Amino acid sequence: MAQTILTDQIITAEALQIAENQLVLGRTVNRQYDSSFGVPGGKIGDTLKVRLPERKLVVNGPALQVQSTNQQYVSLTVQYQQHIDLSFTSTDLTLKLDYFSDLFLKPNVSQLASTVDYTVAADTYKYIYNSVGSPGTTPSTSQVLLDAKTKLDNSAAPMTNRYVMYNPLASNSTVEGLKGLYNPQDSISKQFKQGFIGSIPTLGFEEVNMSQSVPAHTTGSRTAASNTLSLSASVTTEGTSTLAITGDSGTKTIKQGDVFTIAGVNSVNPQTRVSTGVLQQFVATADATSSGGAWSSVSVSPALYSSSHALATVNALPSSGAYVNFLGSASTSYAQNLVYHRDAIILATCDLVLPRNLEMASRQSHNGISMRLAQQYDIWNDQQPVRLDVLYGSVVARPEFACRVWGEALS
């Protein structure tokens, strides 16, 4: 029987399939593929503008009241070109695909997939303000997942396509913690045999996945003492996204990704605009350093809109003197597990230009992921140096549809 030489298309397709199967976060978020990045003469730059759904007030009575447009956008920047570099001989290309995949592709492409997952998680968690769990404690109970589910429910996230991304410690602890719950026998058997929950629908989530790509967040040096920090200026303008905070001493930091609440400021249901009875959580979207224990301008999300506004995020705008309390101890690193609806985060991959005059070159896309293979023959050593590239970027499009599950302290 004649041997079949593996082609660039076959290798690229196999690598792409492996990468897709190895992704956790990247596989379960909203994936958008844009071929226009790789079109010679027609490139669109490095930024995509993603339109968000409009929100308007419901009008009471028969009179028509046309409301102004409040269309919102988020910008997604394609900023990463990650690649894995391999080398094999002409003889290697005559192996069966399964052997070739086991020897060359699987051990390397899985690293590429893990890197994509990690960069997406590390870049996006800092813009997610909903938080549950106890900083310093590994999540292990159904209550933590139910608390996260409540956050998504209160934010009117769709009930389907919800996922969990836990690190190995949280995943193992949760399997142990859920073993006594009433569950279908086949689900319990699968958890026992595999040691993780995975694709078993659990507590309203499609999948509870384990990933080694869960990032950590190191908090700022701001005080962690309750009712010590406070607002030094009232918020009087709808849509305010900067706050003035005081009450610390010396030069201290608030780090991007730090989460806090403001006394008396509750979240609202985005559809009814009625208070949930729970303090709204905010996240610092940029680093800030105090002078004399005061921060004149801390960038935050979500922007503050009162319940009378179409984009309402809080029941009332806060006044000067309202206490500001941060989550977690100062200058401490915590695991940041994630719970999210698919549309909370967008991952965009784009075509890379195919270089000319190469021995082998291929570009393929599948389910929103584009990958390029480029290879050149080394006649002196009978080697085939090859690289597999992914060009991508991510953005938190709907932060209210996601929640951070704070875990164990890592420092």
C-alpha positions in Angstrom: 0.0 0.0 0.0 1.4 3.4 -1.0 2.2 5.8 1.9 0.3 9.0 2.2 2.4 12.1 2.9 0.8 14.5 5.3 0.0 17.8 3.7 -0.1 21.3 5.1 -3.9 21.3 5.0 -4.1 18.0 6.9 -1.7 19.2 9.6 -3.4 22.5 10.1 -6.8 21.0 10.3 -5.6 18.5 12.9 -3.8 21.2 14.9 -6.9 23.4 14.8 -9.1 20.5 16.1 -6.7 19.8 19.0 -6.5 23.5 19.9 -10.3 23.8 20.0 -10.7 20.7 22.1 -8.1 21.9 24.6 -9.6 25.4 25.1 -11.8 25.9 28.1 -12.6 29.6 28.3 -11.9 30.1 24.6 -14.3 27.3 23.7 -17.2 28.5 25.8 -17.3 32.3 25.2 -18.7 34.2 22.2 -16.2 33.6 19.4 -16.1 35.9 16.4 -13.9 35.2 13.4 -13.1 38.1 11.0 -11.3 37.2 7.7 -10.9 40.9 6.8 -7.7 41.2 8.8 -5.8 38.9 6.4 -7.0 40.3 3.1 -4.2 42.2 1.3 -5.2 45.7 0.5 -8.4 45.5 2.6 -7.2 45.2 6.2 -9.3 46.9 8.9 -6.5 47.6 11.4 -6.3 46.0 14.8 -9.6 47.0 16.4 -13.2 45.7 16.1 -16.1 47.8 17.4 -18.8 45.5 19.0 -22.3 46.9 19.3 -24.2 46.3 22.6 -28.0 46.0 22.9 -29.9 49.2 23.5 -31.8 49.8 26.8 -34.8 52.1 27.0 -37.3 52.9 29.7 -40.8 51.5 29.5 -43.4 54.2 29.1 -46.7 54.3 31.0 -49.8 55.6 29.3 -51.0 56.1 25.7 -48.8 59.1 24.8 -45.8 58.4 22.5 -42.5 59.3 24.1 -39.6 58.8 21.7 -36.4 58.3 23.7 -33.0 59.3 22.5 -30.6 56.5 21.3 -28.2 55.2 23.9 -26.3 52.8 21.7 -23.2 51.5 23.4 -20.1 49.9 22.0 -17.0 48.1 23.2 -13.7 48.0 21.3 -12.0 44.7 20.8 -8.3 45.0 20.1 -6.5 42.2 18.3 -3.2 42.3 20.2 -1.8 38.7 20.5 0.0 36.7 17.9 0.8 33.5 19.8 2.6 30.6 18.0 4.2 27.3 18.7 7.3 26.3 16.7 8.1 22.7 15.7 10.6 20.8 13.5 10.3 17.4 11.9 11.9 15.4 9.1 10.5 14.4 5.7 10.2 10.9 7.1 8.0 12.2 9.9 5.5 13.4 7.3 5.0 9.8 6.1 3.6 8.7 9.5 -0.1 8.0 10.0 -1.9 11.1 11.2 -2.7 9.7 14.6 1.0 8.9 15.2 2.1 12.3 13.9 -0.5 14.0 16.0 0.6 12.2 19.2 4.3 12.8 18.6 4.3 16.4 17.4 0.9 18.2 17.6 -0.9 17.3 20.8 1.9 18.0 23.3 2.6 21.4 21.7 -0.7 22.7 20.5 -2.2 22.1 24.0 0.3 24.6 25.3 -0.7 27.1 22.7 -4.4 26.6 23.6 -3.6 27.0 27.4 -1.8 30.2 26.6 -4.8 31.6 24.7 -7.1 30.6 27.6 -4.8 32.3 30.1 -4.3 35.5 28.3 -8.1 35.8 27.7 -8.9 35.1 31.4 -6.1 37.4 32.7 -7.1 40.3 30.4 -10.8 40.0 31.1 -11.3 39.2 34.8 -10.1 42.8 35.7 -13.2 44.2 34.1 -15.7 41.9 35.9 -17.1 43.4 39.0 -19.6 40.8 40.2 -17.8 38.7 42.8 -18.6 35.9 45.2 -16.7 33.6 47.5 -14.4 34.4 50.4 -11.0 35.7 49.5 -8.5 33.2 50.9 -10.9 30.3 50.9 -11.0 27.7 48.1 -14.6 27.4 46.8 -16.0 24.0 47.5 -19.7 24.2 48.1 -22.9 24.4 46.0 -23.6 27.7 47.8 -20.7 29.5 46.1 -22.0 28.4 42.7 -25.6 29.3 43.6 -24.3 32.8 44.8 -22.7 33.2 41.4 -25.8 32.1 39.7 -27.8 34.7 41.6 -25.4 37.4 40.4 -26.1 36.4 36.8 -29.9 36.1 37.5 -30.0 39.6 39.0 -28.2 40.9 35.9 -30.8 39.3 33.6 -28.3 37.0 32.0 -30.0 34.3 29.7 -30.5 31.1 31.6 -28.7 28.9 29.0 -25.1 28.8 27.9 -23.7 29.5 31.4 -20.3 28.1 32.3 -17.8 27.7 35.2 -14.0 27.8 34.9 -12.4 26.5 38.1 -8.7 26.0 38.8 -7.6 22.4 39.8 -7.9 23.0 43.6 -11.4 24.6 43.3 -12.5 21.9 40.9 -11.4 19.0 43.2 -12.8 20.7 46.3 -16.1 21.2 44.6 -16.4 17.6 43.4 -15.8 16.6 47.0 -18.3 19.2 48.3 -21.1 18.1 45.9 -20.8 14.4 46.3 -23.6 14.3 48.9 -26.1 16.2 46.9 -29.0 14.6 45.2 -27.9 14.0 41.7 -28.6 11.5 38.9 -26.6 8.3 39.5 -24.9 8.4 36.1 -23.6 12.0 36.9 -22.3 11.0 40.3 -20.6 7.9 38.7 -19.0 10.1 36.0 -17.7 12.6 38.6 -16.3 9.8 40.7 -14.5 8.1 37.8 -13.1 11.3 36.2 -12.5 13.4 39.3 -14.1 16.5 37.9 -17.6 17.7 36.8 -16.9 18.8 33.3 -19.8 18.7 30.8 -22.3 17.4 33.3 -25.0 20.2 33.7 -24.8 21.3 37.3 -26.8 23.8 39.3 -27.9 25.7 36.2 -24.5 25.6 34.4 -23.9 23.8 31.2 -20.3 22.9 32.2 -18.2 23.2 35.3 -14.7 22.9 33.8 -11.3 22.6 35.3 -8.5 24.7 33.8 -4.9 25.4 34.7 -5.2 28.8 33.1 -7.2 30.5 35.9 -5.4 33.8 36.7 -4.6 35.4 40.0 -5.3 38.9 41.2 -3.0 40.8 43.5 -4.8 43.5 45.4 -3.5 47.1 45.9 -1.9 48.3 49.2 -5.1 50.3 50.1 -6.5 49.5 53.5 -8.7 46.5 54.0 -10.2 47.7 57.2 -14.0 48.1 57.1 -15.7 51.5 57.1 -12.3 53.3 56.9 -12.3 54.6 53.3 -15.1 56.8 52.0 -16.1 59.0 49.1 -14.7 62.5 49.4 -17.2 63.9 46.8 -20.8 63.2 46.0 -21.8 61.7 42.6 -24.3 64.1 40.9 -23.9 63.2 37.2 -25.6 60.2 35.6 -23.0 58.0 33.9 -20.1 59.0 36.3 -17.2 56.5 36.0 -14.7 58.1 38.3 -14.8 58.4 42.1 -12.8 60.4 44.7 -11.9 58.3 47.7 -10.2 59.3 51.0 -9.4 57.9 54.4 -6.1 56.1 54.0 -2.6 57.3 54.8 0.5 58.0 52.8 1.0 56.6 49.3 -1.2 53.6 48.7 -2.4 51.8 45.6 -5.7 50.7 44.2 -5.0 48.1 41.5 -6.9 47.5 38.3 -9.2 44.6 39.1 -9.8 45.6 42.8 -13.5 45.1 43.8 -15.4 47.3 46.3 -18.8 48.4 47.4 -20.3 51.7 48.4 -22.5 51.8 51.5 -26.2 52.4 50.6 -25.7 51.9 46.9 -27.5 48.7 45.7 -27.6 47.0 42.3 -30.8 47.1 40.3 -32.4 44.6 38.0 -31.5 45.9 34.5 -35.0 45.2 33.2 -37.2 46.4 36.1 -34.6 48.9 37.5 -35.8 47.8 41.0 -33.2 47.4 43.7 -32.0 43.9 44.3 -31.4 44.7 48.0 -27.7 43.8 47.5 -24.8 46.3 47.4 -23.6 47.0 43.9 -20.0 45.8 43.4 -17.6 48.0 41.4 -14.2 47.2 39.9 -11.3 49.6 39.4 -10.5 49.7 35.7 -7.1 51.3 36.1 -4.3 51.5 38.7 -4.5 54.5 41.0 -2.1 55.9 43.6 -3.1 58.0 46.5 -1.5 61.2 47.8 -1.8 61.7 51.5 -4.2 58.8 51.7 -6.6 60.2 49.1 -7.4 59.3 45.5 -8.8 62.2 43.5 -9.9 60.0 40.5 -10.5 56.2 40.5 -11.8 54.8 37.2 -14.6 52.3 37.9 -17.1 50.0 36.2 -20.0 49.9 36.0 -20.7 53.6 35.4 -23.2 54.9 37.9 -26.7 55.5 36.5 -29.6 55.9 39.0 -32.8 53.8 38.7 -34.6 56.6 36.8 -32.1 56.2 33.9 -32.5 53.8 31.0 -29.0 52.4 31.7 -29.6 52.1 35.5 -26.9 50.3 37.5 -27.6 51.5 41.0 -30.7 52.4 43.0 -29.3 55.9 43.9 -26.2 58.0 43.3 -23.9 58.0 46.4 -23.2 61.1 48.6 -19.9 62.3 50.0 -18.9 60.3 53.1 -20.4 57.0 52.0 -18.1 54.2 53.1 -16.1 52.3 50.5 -15.1 48.7 51.4 -12.7 46.7 49.3 -12.8 42.9 48.8 -9.8 41.0 50.1 -6.7 41.9 52.2 -4.2 44.4 51.0 -1.3 43.4 48.7 -2.5 39.7 48.5 -2.8 37.5 45.5 -6.1 35.5 45.1 -7.2 32.9 42.5 -9.8 34.3 40.2 -12.2 31.5 39.1 -14.8 32.6 36.6 -18.6 32.0 36.1 -20.0 33.5 33.0 -22.6 33.5 30.2 -21.2 32.9 26.8 -21.9 36.4 25.7 -20.1 38.1 28.6 -16.7 37.7 26.9 -15.9 37.9 23.2 -12.8 36.1 21.7 -12.0 37.2 18.2 -9.5 35.4 16.0 -8.4 36.7 12.6 -6.7 35.5 9.5 -2.9 36.0 9.2 -1.5 36.7 5.8 -0.1 33.6 4.1 3.6 34.3 3.3 4.8 33.6 -0.2 7.5 31.2 -1.5 7.2 28.7 1.4 7.4 24.9 1.2 4.1 24.6 2.9 1.5 27.2 4.0 -2.1 26.8 5.1 -4.7 28.8 6.9 -8.0 27.3 8.2 -10.8 28.4 10.4 -13.4 26.4 12.3 -16.0 27.5 14.9 -14.6 31.0 15.2 -11.0 30.1 15.5 -8.4 30.8 12.7 -5.0 29.1 12.6 -2.1 29.5 10.2 0.7 27.0 9.4 3.9 28.1 7.8 6.8 25.8 6.9 10.1 26.0 5.1 12.3 23.1 4.1 15.9 23.0 5.5 17.8 21.1 2.8 21.1 20.9 4.8 19.5 19.0 7.7 16.4 17.5 6.1 14.3 19.3 8.6 10.9 20.9 8.3 10.8 23.9 10.7 7.2 24.9 11.1 5.2 27.4 13.1 1.5 27.4 14.0 0.1 30.9 14.7 -3.1 32.3 16.2 -3.9 36.0 16.0 -6.6 37.0 18.5 -7.9 39.5 21.0 -10.7 39.5 23.6 -13.0 41.9 25.4 -15.6 41.9 28.2 -18.7 42.9 26.2 -21.3 42.2 28.9 -19.5 42.3 32.3 -22.8 42.0 34.2 -23.1 38.5 32.6 -20.0 37.3 34.5 -18.9 36.8 38.0 -15.5 36.2 39.7 -15.3 33.4 42.3 -12.5 34.4 44.6 -10.3 31.5 45.8 -7.3 30.7 47.9 -4.6 33.2 48.7 -1.5 32.6 46.7 0.9 34.8 48.6 
